[in-house]
Amino acid sequence: MNPEIVKLEVVEDFIGLVQLANPPVNAHSQQLLEEVAWTFDTISDRDDVRVAIFTGEGKCFCAGADIKERVGKTREDGDHWQNSRRAREAYHSIMECQKPVIAAINGPALGGGLALAASCDILLASEKGCLGLPEINVGLLGGGRHAQRLFSHSRQRRMMLTGMRMFGPELYRLGVVEECTAPEDLMDTALGLAREIAGKSPLAIKLAKHALNQIEEMSLRDGYRFEQTMTGELSKSEDSKEAMRAFVEKRDPVFKGR
């Protein structure tokens, strides 16, 4: 049996660390895509994880498709569709995870790696982190729709048509990532943000992420109405009542997740 190449560890109270460990560049493979989906589905059901940090081991976040593996390989009937489906499910497992996911982009996140990062809720990058769509240079396409979530019309098309890469400082300047840090500070920055989120009501965080996912492609009227419905649901919970009491009593709330 192949060893795990997507690792999940609870590193602090309610904070999970997900690391891609498929050296040398954490490229996509059938196993990696399947394990990404399984890992984030698992996080949805774990009470001991309220927020996840997602990064890559080594110097790379994820280089996307394994081009060396593809060269000379004979494709069987159904292979393309199966691989495409695995990739889609991996990306959407992050978006659909019921817990927030923070991308800590420690190195290149290219092609499918960009899609993995773009599927996260909050993005951080080191100065060596970068996003790119190099497929045009290796006879492939893909990643444009995910890049569209992050970049302007012109920049997204320039990236897809030229293969240009965008590094941490420029990503921060454009507002694509929330922080750009020195490489050695990236994980501490991610942990600080994760602690802040983990301290909130887990029920409120879960409903907030669900609402954000649902309203992303709704009209203003429909989206706000959906948020109002979620607010109504949340207000019935013990956590909501506790948050209000704690605010009035000027103390830290104690949340139970119900």
C-alpha positions in Angstrom: 0.0 0.0 0.0 1.3 3.4 -0.9 2.2 5.7 2.0 -0.1 8.7 2.6 0.9 11.8 0.6 -1.7 14.2 2.1 -1.0 14.5 5.8 -3.4 15.8 8.4 -2.3 16.7 11.9 -4.0 18.7 14.7 -1.2 21.0 15.7 -3.1 23.1 18.3 -6.5 23.1 19.8 -9.0 23.0 16.9 -6.4 23.8 14.2 -5.6 21.1 11.6 -2.6 21.3 9.4 -2.9 19.6 5.9 0.3 19.1 4.0 0.9 17.8 0.6 3.9 15.4 0.7 4.5 14.1 -2.8 8.1 15.1 -3.5 9.8 16.7 -5.3 7.1 19.2 -6.2 3.9 17.8 -4.7 2.5 17.3 -8.2 -1.0 15.9 -8.9 -1.3 12.2 -9.0 -4.4 10.0 -8.8 -3.5 9.2 -5.2 -2.9 12.9 -4.2 -6.2 14.0 -5.7 -8.1 11.2 -4.0 -6.4 11.9 -0.6 -7.1 15.7 -0.8 -10.8 15.0 -1.3 -10.9 12.4 1.5 -8.9 14.6 3.9 -11.2 17.7 3.6 -14.3 15.5 3.8 -12.9 14.1 7.0 -12.2 17.5 8.4 -15.9 18.4 7.8 -16.9 15.7 10.3 -14.1 16.2 12.9 -15.1 18.1 16.1 -11.4 18.6 17.0 -10.8 20.7 13.9 -12.5 24.1 13.5 -10.1 25.5 10.9 -7.5 24.0 8.6 -4.2 25.4 7.2 -3.3 23.9 3.8 0.3 23.9 2.6 3.0 21.9 0.9 6.0 20.1 2.3 9.4 21.2 1.0 9.9 24.2 -1.3 6.7 23.8 -3.4 3.0 24.2 -2.6 1.8 22.1 -5.6 3.2 22.1 -9.2 0.0 20.8 -10.7 0.0 18.0 -13.3 3.0 15.6 -13.3 4.2 16.2 -16.9 7.0 13.7 -16.6 4.5 11.0 -15.7 2.3 11.9 -18.8 5.0 11.9 -21.4 4.9 8.6 -23.4 2.0 7.2 -21.3 -0.7 5.4 -23.2 -4.1 6.8 -22.2 -6.8 4.1 -21.8 -10.5 4.7 -22.6 -12.0 6.8 -19.8 -8.7 7.9 -18.3 -9.1 11.6 -19.2 -12.7 11.8 -17.8 -11.7 10.0 -14.6 -8.7 12.2 -14.0 -10.7 15.3 -14.7 -13.4 14.2 -12.2 -10.8 13.4 -9.5 -9.3 16.9 -9.9 -12.7 18.6 -9.7 -13.7 16.7 -6.6 -10.4 17.5 -5.0 -10.9 21.2 -5.5 -14.5 21.2 -4.5 -13.8 19.2 -1.4 -11.9 22.3 -0.1 -14.7 24.7 -1.1 -17.3 22.4 0.3 -15.4 21.6 3.5 -17.6 22.8 6.4 -14.6 24.3 8.1 -12.6 27.4 6.8 -9.4 26.5 5.0 -6.3 28.9 5.0 -3.9 28.4 2.1 -0.3 29.0 3.2 1.4 29.2 -0.2 5.0 28.4 0.6 6.2 28.0 -3.0 4.9 27.6 -6.6 1.2 26.8 -6.9 0.9 26.1 -10.6 -2.0 25.0 -12.7 -3.9 22.5 -10.6 -1.9 23.8 -7.6 -3.4 27.3 -8.3 -6.8 25.7 -8.4 -6.2 24.1 -5.0 -5.1 27.4 -3.5 -8.0 29.3 -5.1 -10.4 26.9 -3.6 -9.4 27.9 -0.1 -11.2 30.6 2.0 -8.2 32.8 2.8 -4.8 33.0 1.1 -1.4 33.8 2.6 1.9 33.6 0.7 5.6 33.8 1.5 7.8 35.9 -0.7 8.7 32.7 -2.6 5.1 31.6 -3.0 3.7 32.1 -6.5 0.6 31.4 -8.6 0.8 30.6 -12.3 -0.9 28.9 -15.2 2.0 27.3 -17.2 -0.3 24.8 -19.1 0.1 26.8 -22.3 3.8 25.9 -22.4 3.3 22.2 -22.0 0.4 21.5 -24.4 -2.4 21.6 -21.8 -5.1 24.0 -20.6 -7.0 24.5 -17.3 -7.1 26.6 -14.2 -8.5 29.7 -15.8 -11.9 29.5 -14.1 -10.2 29.3 -10.7 -7.8 32.1 -11.5 -10.9 34.2 -12.4 -11.8 34.1 -8.7 -8.6 35.8 -7.8 -7.5 38.1 -10.7 -8.9 40.8 -13.0 -10.0 40.0 -16.5 -6.8 41.2 -18.1 -4.4 39.6 -15.6 -6.1 36.2 -15.6 -6.0 36.1 -19.4 -2.4 37.2 -19.5 -1.4 34.5 -17.1 -3.3 31.8 -19.1 -2.0 33.0 -22.5 1.6 33.5 -21.5 2.3 31.2 -18.5 3.5 34.1 -16.4 3.9 33.6 -12.6 2.8 36.0 -9.9 5.0 36.1 -6.7 4.0 36.8 -3.1 4.8 40.6 -3.0 2.8 41.2 -6.2 0.0 39.0 -5.1 -0.2 41.0 -1.9 -0.2 44.3 -3.8 -3.1 43.1 -5.9 -5.1 41.9 -2.8 -5.0 38.3 -3.9 -3.4 37.2 -0.6 -4.0 38.7 2.8 -0.3 38.6 3.9 3.0 38.2 2.2 5.7 37.1 4.7 9.3 36.0 4.8 9.4 32.2 4.2 10.3 31.4 7.8 7.3 33.5 9.1 4.6 32.0 6.9 3.4 29.3 9.2 3.4 31.5 12.3 1.2 34.0 10.4 -1.1 31.2 9.3 -1.4 29.9 12.8 -2.1 33.3 14.2 -5.0 33.7 11.8 -6.2 30.2 12.4 -6.3 30.8 16.2 -8.5 33.9 15.7 -11.0 31.9 13.6 -10.9 28.8 15.9 -11.9 31.1 18.8 -15.2 31.9 17.2 -18.4 29.9 17.5 -17.8 26.8 15.4 -21.5 26.8 14.5 -21.3 30.5 13.4 -18.2 29.8 11.3 -19.8 26.8 9.7 -22.9 28.7 8.7 -20.8 31.8 7.6 -18.8 29.6 5.2 -21.9 27.9 3.9 -23.5 31.3 3.3 -20.5 32.7 1.5 -20.3 29.7 -0.8 -24.0 29.9 -1.7 -24.1 33.7 -2.3 -21.0 33.8 -4.5 -23.0 33.6 -7.7 -26.3 34.9 -6.5 -27.8 38.3 -7.2 -27.5 41.0 -4.5 -31.2 40.5 -3.5 -31.1 36.7 -3.4 -27.8 36.6 -1.7 -28.7 38.9 1.1 -32.0 37.1 1.6 -30.0 33.9 2.0 -27.7 35.5 4.5 -30.7 36.8 6.5 -32.1 33.2 6.6 -28.8 31.9 7.9 -28.8 34.7 10.6 -32.2 33.6 11.6 -31.0 30.0 12.0 -27.9 31.0 13.9 -29.9 33.2 16.3 -31.7 30.1 17.6 -28.5 28.4 18.8 -27.0 28.3 22.2 -23.8 29.8 20.8 -25.6 32.8 19.5 -27.2 33.5 22.9 -23.8 32.9 24.6 -22.1 35.4 22.3 -24.7 38.1 23.1 -24.5 37.5 26.8 -20.7 37.6 26.7 -20.8 40.9 24.8 -23.1 42.5 27.4 -21.2 41.0 30.3 -17.8 42.1 28.8 -16.2 38.6 29.0 -14.9 36.0 26.6 -17.7 33.7 25.3 -17.6 29.9 25.9 -18.9 28.2 22.8 -20.3 24.7 22.6 -20.9 24.4 18.9 -24.7 24.1 19.2 
